[in-house]
Amino acid sequence: MSKKAYDNKELCQKIKTIFPDVGECGIDVDVEYDKEQKAYLVHLEKGGRKIKTHLETKDADLCMDGKQCVGLGIQIAQFRD
């Protein structure tokens, strides 16, 4: 269970801090919480390419605590390549 629900902008800013080259919040990277899936949806767009990836709440906790964002990092690395 997640420690808390994060504001979409708060989580987006944390992602930008960890991965500063992904783009601007609300433009190239956006975050929304999907109540049905109980996960955050991270939308990435760059150069006309778009992907959407899930960030489980426990992973969001680790990311926000600055401990790790491994799953998201892998997705972002593949997207950049």
N, CA, C and O atoms as CSV, one atom per row, in Angstrom:
chain,resi,resn,atom,element,x,y,z
A,1,MET,N,N,0.829,-1.183,0.000
A,1,MET,CA,C,0.000,0.000,0.000
A,1,MET,C,C,0.872,1.244,0.000
A,1,MET,O,O,1.895,1.290,0.684
A,2,SER,N,N,0.485,2.221,-0.741
A,2,SER,CA,C,1.244,3.450,-0.854
A,2,SER,C,C,1.223,4.249,0.438
A,2,SER,O,O,0.246,4.227,1.186
A,3,LYS,N,N,2.307,4.944,0.683
A,3,LYS,CA,C,2.376,5.817,1.848
A,3,LYS,C,C,1.347,6.925,1.738
A,3,LYS,O,O,0.690,7.266,2.722
A,4,LYS,N,N,1.201,7.491,0.544
A,4,LYS,CA,C,0.245,8.566,0.320
A,4,LYS,C,C,-0.006,8.716,-1.164
A,4,LYS,O,O,0.741,8.201,-1.996
A,5,ALA,N,N,-1.053,9.420,-1.475
A,5,ALA,CA,C,-1.310,9.748,-2.873
A,5,ALA,C,C,-0.539,11.025,-3.175
A,5,ALA,O,O,-0.570,11.978,-2.396
A,6,TYR,N,N,0.135,11.038,-4.285
A,6,TYR,CA,C,0.923,12.198,-4.666
A,6,TYR,C,C,0.145,13.056,-5.637
A,6,TYR,O,O,-0.620,12.557,-6.462
A,7,ASP,N,N,0.349,14.329,-5.527
A,7,ASP,CA,C,-0.184,15.264,-6.501
A,7,ASP,C,C,0.526,14.976,-7.823
A,7,ASP,O,O,1.736,14.745,-7.838
A,8,ASN,N,N,-0.203,14.986,-8.915
A,8,ASN,CA,C,0.380,14.668,-10.222
A,8,ASN,C,C,1.576,15.558,-10.540
A,8,ASN,O,O,2.585,15.079,-11.057
A,9,LYS,N,N,1.472,16.846,-10.235
A,9,LYS,CA,C,2.571,17.781,-10.516
A,9,LYS,C,C,3.780,17.485,-9.637
A,9,LYS,O,O,4.921,17.610,-10.081
A,10,GLU,N,N,3.528,17.092,-8.389
A,10,GLU,CA,C,4.615,16.758,-7.463
A,10,GLU,C,C,5.422,15.574,-7.991
A,10,GLU,O,O,6.652,15.609,-8.004
A,11,LEU,N,N,4.729,14.535,-8.421
A,11,LEU,CA,C,5.396,13.353,-8.958
A,11,LEU,C,C,6.096,13.685,-10.279
A,11,LEU,O,O,7.204,13.214,-10.533
A,12,CYS,N,N,5.459,14.480,-11.098
A,12,CYS,CA,C,6.059,14.888,-12.372
A,12,CYS,C,C,7.358,15.644,-12.110
A,12,CYS,O,O,8.359,15.392,-12.780
A,13,GLN,N,N,7.362,16.549,-11.165
A,13,GLN,CA,C,8.567,17.315,-10.846
A,13,GLN,C,C,9.680,16.398,-10.332
A,13,GLN,O,O,10.850,16.614,-10.646
A,14,LYS,N,N,9.329,15.386,-9.552
A,14,LYS,CA,C,10.330,14.445,-9.051
A,14,LYS,C,C,10.945,13.677,-10.222
A,14,LYS,O,O,12.160,13.481,-10.265
A,15,ILE,N,N,10.122,13.248,-11.158
A,15,ILE,CA,C,10.616,12.545,-12.346
A,15,ILE,C,C,11.582,13.455,-13.105
A,15,ILE,O,O,12.638,13.002,-13.547
A,16,LYS,N,N,11.231,14.734,-13.259
A,16,LYS,CA,C,12.094,15.694,-13.941
A,16,LYS,C,C,13.413,15.869,-13.199
A,16,LYS,O,O,14.460,16.031,-13.826
A,17,THR,N,N,13.371,15.837,-11.872
A,17,THR,CA,C,14.593,15.983,-11.079
A,17,THR,C,C,15.531,14.806,-11.315
A,17,THR,O,O,16.740,14.985,-11.460
A,18,ILE,N,N,14.965,13.601,-11.353
A,18,ILE,CA,C,15.762,12.390,-11.536
A,18,ILE,C,C,16.196,12.216,-12.990
A,18,ILE,O,O,17.312,11.775,-13.262
A,19,PHE,N,N,15.313,12.562,-13.914
A,19,PHE,CA,C,15.579,12.425,-15.354
A,19,PHE,C,C,15.401,13.791,-16.031
A,19,PHE,O,O,14.398,14.005,-16.711
A,20,PRO,N,N,16.351,14.715,-15.861
A,20,PRO,CA,C,16.158,16.089,-16.339
A,20,PRO,C,C,16.042,16.245,-17.854
A,20,PRO,O,O,15.613,17.298,-18.325
A,21,ASP,N,N,16.405,15.247,-18.609
A,21,ASP,CA,C,16.349,15.382,-20.068
A,21,ASP,C,C,15.054,14.868,-20.685
A,21,ASP,O,O,14.949,14.831,-21.911
A,22,VAL,N,N,14.060,14.468,-19.885
A,22,VAL,CA,C,12.842,13.919,-20.485
A,22,VAL,C,C,11.914,14.989,-21.029
A,22,VAL,O,O,11.095,14.686,-21.896
A,23,GLY,N,N,12.004,16.208,-20.567
A,23,GLY,CA,C,11.155,17.271,-21.094
A,23,GLY,C,C,10.475,18.048,-19.997
A,23,GLY,O,O,10.802,17.905,-18.818
A,24,GLU,N,N,9.528,18.871,-20.392
A,24,GLU,CA,C,8.814,19.730,-19.456
A,24,GLU,C,C,7.534,19.069,-18.975
A,24,GLU,O,O,6.820,18.436,-19.754
A,25,CYS,N,N,7.246,19.220,-17.680
A,25,CYS,CA,C,6.002,18.677,-17.121
A,25,CYS,C,C,4.806,19.306,-17.827
A,25,CYS,O,O,4.755,20.518,-18.032
A,26,GLY,N,N,3.851,18.466,-18.191
A,26,GLY,CA,C,2.655,18.938,-18.869
A,26,GLY,C,C,2.826,19.085,-20.368
A,26,GLY,O,O,1.852,19.291,-21.093
A,27,ILE,N,N,4.066,18.979,-20.835
A,27,ILE,CA,C,4.316,19.091,-22.272
A,27,ILE,C,C,4.895,17.779,-22.789
A,27,ILE,O,O,4.244,17.071,-23.557
A,28,ASP,N,N,6.118,17.454,-22.370
A,28,ASP,CA,C,6.773,16.235,-22.828
A,28,ASP,C,C,6.603,15.068,-21.865
A,28,ASP,O,O,6.731,13.909,-22.261
A,29,VAL,N,N,6.318,15.368,-20.610
A,29,VAL,CA,C,6.068,14.321,-19.621
A,29,VAL,C,C,4.865,14.758,-18.795
A,29,VAL,O,O,4.771,15.912,-18.376
A,30,ASP,N,N,3.962,13.838,-18.570
A,30,ASP,CA,C,2.770,14.137,-17.799
A,30,ASP,C,C,2.441,12.926,-16.941
A,30,ASP,O,O,2.748,11.792,-17.307
A,31,VAL,N,N,1.823,13.169,-15.815
A,31,VAL,CA,C,1.492,12.112,-14.869
A,31,VAL,C,C,0.028,12.239,-14.476
A,31,VAL,O,O,-0.472,13.340,-14.244
A,32,GLU,N,N,-0.648,11.106,-14.404
A,32,GLU,CA,C,-2.017,11.089,-13.897
A,32,GLU,C,C,-2.214,9.815,-13.092
A,32,GLU,O,O,-1.561,8.803,-13.348
A,33,TYR,N,N,-3.113,9.866,-12.121
A,33,TYR,CA,C,-3.394,8.682,-11.315
A,33,TYR,C,C,-4.615,7.980,-11.881
A,33,TYR,O,O,-5.652,8.604,-12.106
A,34,ASP,N,N,-4.487,6.685,-12.107
A,34,ASP,CA,C,-5.588,5.864,-12.608
A,34,ASP,C,C,-6.171,5.104,-11.426
A,34,ASP,O,O,-5.579,4.137,-10.946
A,35,LYS,N,N,-7.334,5.546,-10.959
A,35,LYS,CA,C,-7.967,4.925,-9.789
A,35,LYS,C,C,-8.308,3.464,-10.037
A,35,LYS,O,O,-8.206,2.635,-9.133
A,36,GLU,N,N,-8.713,3.151,-11.257
A,36,GLU,CA,C,-9.106,1.788,-11.599
A,36,GLU,C,C,-7.916,0.824,-11.493
A,36,GLU,O,O,-8.046,-0.277,-10.958
A,37,GLN,N,N,-6.767,1.248,-12.006
A,37,GLN,CA,C,-5.570,0.405,-11.989
A,37,GLN,C,C,-4.741,0.603,-10.729
A,37,GLN,O,O,-3.806,-0.150,-10.459
A,38,LYS,N,N,-5.103,1.644,-9.951
A,38,LYS,CA,C,-4.374,1.987,-8.723
A,38,LYS,C,C,-2.884,2.144,-9.004
A,38,LYS,O,O,-2.033,1.604,-8.297
A,39,ALA,N,N,-2.597,2.900,-10.060
A,39,ALA,CA,C,-1.222,3.163,-10.479
A,39,ALA,C,C,-1.175,4.525,-11.154
A,39,ALA,O,O,-2.186,5.042,-11.629
A,40,TYR,N,N,0.006,5.082,-11.183
A,40,TYR,CA,C,0.213,6.337,-11.904
A,40,TYR,C,C,0.528,6.009,-13.350
A,40,TYR,O,O,1.254,5.057,-13.638
A,41,LEU,N,N,-0.016,6.794,-14.250
A,41,LEU,CA,C,0.284,6.662,-15.669
A,41,LEU,C,C,1.234,7.794,-16.021
A,41,LEU,O,O,0.927,8.965,-15.799
A,42,VAL,N,N,2.370,7.444,-16.562
A,42,VAL,CA,C,3.361,8.436,-16.966
A,42,VAL,C,C,3.358,8.475,-18.486
A,42,VAL,O,O,3.630,7.475,-19.150
A,43,HIS,N,N,3.046,9.639,-19.021
A,43,HIS,CA,C,3.000,9.841,-20.468
A,43,HIS,C,C,4.264,10.577,-20.878
A,43,HIS,O,O,4.594,11.618,-20.311
A,44,LEU,N,N,4.969,10.041,-21.859
A,44,LEU,CA,C,6.179,10.673,-22.388
A,44,LEU,C,C,5.986,10.947,-23.867
A,44,LEU,O,O,5.437,10.121,-24.596
A,45,GLU,N,N,6.440,12.110,-24.304
A,45,GLU,CA,C,6.352,12.469,-25.717
A,45,GLU,C,C,7.617,13.226,-26.093
A,45,GLU,O,O,8.043,14.137,-25.382
A,46,LYS,N,N,8.204,12.846,-27.198
A,46,LYS,CA,C,9.415,13.517,-27.669
A,46,LYS,C,C,9.548,13.266,-29.166
A,46,LYS,O,O,9.499,12.120,-29.612
A,47,GLY,N,N,9.712,14.315,-29.927
A,47,GLY,CA,C,9.916,14.179,-31.367
A,47,GLY,C,C,8.803,13.431,-32.072
A,47,GLY,O,O,9.066,12.696,-33.024
A,48,GLY,N,N,7.575,13.599,-31.632
A,48,GLY,CA,C,6.441,12.927,-32.261
A,48,GLY,C,C,6.203,11.509,-31.770
A,48,GLY,O,O,5.195,10.894,-32.117
A,49,ARG,N,N,7.129,10.978,-30.957
A,49,ARG,CA,C,6.948,9.633,-30.393
A,49,ARG,C,C,6.278,9.757,-29.032
A,49,ARG,O,O,6.561,10.688,-28.278
A,50,LYS,N,N,5.391,8.819,-28.719
A,50,LYS,CA,C,4.668,8.842,-27.454
A,50,LYS,C,C,4.667,7.453,-26.833
A,50,LYS,O,O,4.541,6.447,-27.530
A,51,ILE,N,N,4.808,7.413,-25.517
A,51,ILE,CA,C,4.595,6.160,-24.792
A,51,ILE,C,C,3.858,6.478,-23.502
A,51,ILE,O,O,3.875,7.605,-23.006
A,52,LYS,N,N,3.219,5.461,-22.985
A,52,LYS,CA,C,2.541,5.558,-21.695
A,52,LYS,C,C,3.008,4.363,-20.883
A,52,LYS,O,O,2.970,3.228,-21.356
A,53,THR,N,N,3.446,4.623,-19.666
A,53,THR,CA,C,3.917,3.545,-18.810
A,53,THR,C,C,3.263,3.667,-17.440
A,53,THR,O,O,2.862,4.753,-17.021
A,54,HIS,N,N,3.162,2.536,-16.751
A,54,HIS,CA,C,2.564,2.512,-15.417
A,54,HIS,C,C,3.649,2.627,-14.357
A,54,HIS,O,O,4.742,2.079,-14.503
A,55,LEU,N,N,3.333,3.343,-13.295
A,55,LEU,CA,C,4.205,3.437,-12.140
A,55,LEU,C,C,3.356,3.039,-10.940
A,55,LEU,O,O,2.510,3.803,-10.476
A,56,GLU,N,N,3.599,1.828,-10.446
A,56,GLU,CA,C,2.839,1.333,-9.305
A,56,GLU,C,C,3.046,2.248,-8.108
A,56,GLU,O,O,4.087,2.896,-7.993
A,57,THR,N,N,2.072,2.305,-7.225
A,57,THR,CA,C,2.152,3.225,-6.089
A,57,THR,C,C,3.365,2.942,-5.203
A,57,THR,O,O,3.976,3.879,-4.690
A,58,LYS,N,N,3.724,1.683,-5.013
A,58,LYS,CA,C,4.904,1.374,-4.191
A,58,LYS,C,C,6.168,1.887,-4.875
A,58,LYS,O,O,7.100,2.325,-4.200
A,59,ASP,N,N,6.210,1.836,-6.213
A,59,ASP,CA,C,7.343,2.365,-6.959
A,59,ASP,C,C,7.359,3.896,-6.905
A,59,ASP,O,O,8.425,4.510,-6.867
A,60,ALA,N,N,6.173,4.504,-6.904
A,60,ALA,CA,C,6.088,5.962,-6.760
A,60,ALA,C,C,6.633,6.378,-5.396
A,60,ALA,O,O,7.317,7.395,-5.279
A,61,ASP,N,N,6.330,5.591,-4.370
A,61,ASP,CA,C,6.856,5.876,-3.025
A,61,ASP,C,C,8.382,5.870,-3.035
A,61,ASP,O,O,9.017,6.788,-2.516
A,62,LEU,N,N,8.965,4.826,-3.629
A,62,LEU,CA,C,10.423,4.720,-3.689
A,62,LEU,C,C,11.019,5.867,-4.488
A,62,LEU,O,O,12.053,6.424,-4.116
A,63,CYS,N,N,10.368,6.213,-5.577
A,63,CYS,CA,C,10.834,7.305,-6.421
A,63,CYS,C,C,10.784,8.630,-5.652
A,63,CYS,O,O,11.749,9.395,-5.664
A,64,MET,N,N,9.672,8.895,-4.993
A,64,MET,CA,C,9.525,10.143,-4.259
A,64,MET,C,C,10.485,10.216,-3.077
A,64,MET,O,O,10.914,11.305,-2.696
A,65,ASP,N,N,10.822,9.077,-2.500
A,65,ASP,CA,C,11.785,9.038,-1.394
A,65,ASP,C,C,13.226,9.139,-1.889
A,65,ASP,O,O,14.157,9.197,-1.085
A,66,GLY,N,N,13.413,9.159,-3.218
A,66,GLY,CA,C,14.745,9.265,-3.794
A,66,GLY,C,C,15.538,7.976,-3.710
A,66,GLY,O,O,16.760,7.987,-3.859
A,67,LYS,N,N,14.855,6.859,-3.471
A,67,LYS,CA,C,15.548,5.579,-3.319
A,67,LYS,C,C,15.777,4.888,-4.650
A,67,LYS,O,O,16.865,4.370,-4.901
A,68,GLN,N,N,14.773,4.874,-5.497
A,68,GLN,CA,C,14.943,4.263,-6.811
A,68,GLN,C,C,13.757,4.580,-7.701
A,68,GLN,O,O,12.646,4.815,-7.226
A,69,CYS,N,N,14.008,4.582,-8.966
A,69,CYS,CA,C,12.977,4.717,-9.998
A,69,CYS,C,C,13.396,3.804,-11.141
A,69,CYS,O,O,13.392,4.205,-12.305
A,70,VAL,N,N,13.754,2.577,-10.798
A,70,VAL,CA,C,14.347,1.652,-11.757
A,70,VAL,C,C,13.423,1.360,-12.930
A,70,VAL,O,O,13.818,1.520,-14.085
A,71,GLY,N,N,12.208,0.936,-12.648
A,71,GLY,CA,C,11.280,0.578,-13.727
A,71,GLY,C,C,11.027,1.740,-14.664
A,71,GLY,O,O,11.040,1.583,-15.884
A,72,LEU,N,N,10.798,2.907,-14.086
A,72,LEU,CA,C,10.564,4.092,-14.900
A,72,LEU,C,C,11.833,4.471,-15.658
A,72,LEU,O,O,11.765,4.891,-16.813
A,73,GLY,N,N,12.974,4.327,-15.022
A,73,GLY,CA,C,14.248,4.633,-15.662
A,73,GLY,C,C,14.496,3.778,-16.884
A,73,GLY,O,O,14.998,4.262,-17.899
A,74,ILE,N,N,14.145,2.501,-16.788
A,74,ILE,CA,C,14.298,1.595,-17.933
A,74,ILE,C,C,13.408,2.043,-19.085
A,74,ILE,O,O,13.843,2.076,-20.237
A,75,GLN,N,N,12.160,2.387,-18.772
A,75,GLN,CA,C,11.224,2.845,-19.810
A,75,GLN,C,C,11.728,4.127,-20.469
A,75,GLN,O,O,11.674,4.263,-21.691
A,76,ILE,N,N,12.220,5.073,-19.655
A,76,ILE,CA,C,12.712,6.335,-20.190
A,76,ILE,C,C,13.951,6.106,-21.048
A,76,ILE,O,O,14.092,6.724,-22.103
A,77,ALA,N,N,14.855,5.221,-20.609
A,77,ALA,CA,C,16.066,4.914,-21.375
A,77,ALA,C,C,15.707,4.324,-22.739
A,77,ALA,O,O,16.296,4.701,-23.753
A,78,GLN,N,N,14.752,3.409,-22.767
A,78,GLN,CA,C,14.333,2.807,-24.034
A,78,GLN,C,C,13.675,3.857,-24.931
A,78,GLN,O,O,13.865,3.851,-26.147
A,79,PHE,N,N,12.906,4.751,-24.329
A,79,PHE,CA,C,12.231,5.795,-25.082
A,79,PHE,C,C,13.242,6.756,-25.703
A,79,PHE,O,O,13.074,7.176,-26.848
A,80,ARG,N,N,14.291,7.106,-24.957
A,80,ARG,CA,C,15.312,8.032,-25.461
A,80,ARG,C,C,16.087,7.404,-26.614
A,80,ARG,O,O,16.477,8.093,-27.557
A,81,ASP,N,N,16.305,6.099,-26.536
A,81,ASP,CA,C,17.062,5.405,-27.577
A,81,ASP,C,C,16.185,5.196,-28.778
A,81,ASP,O,O,16.629,4.626,-29.775
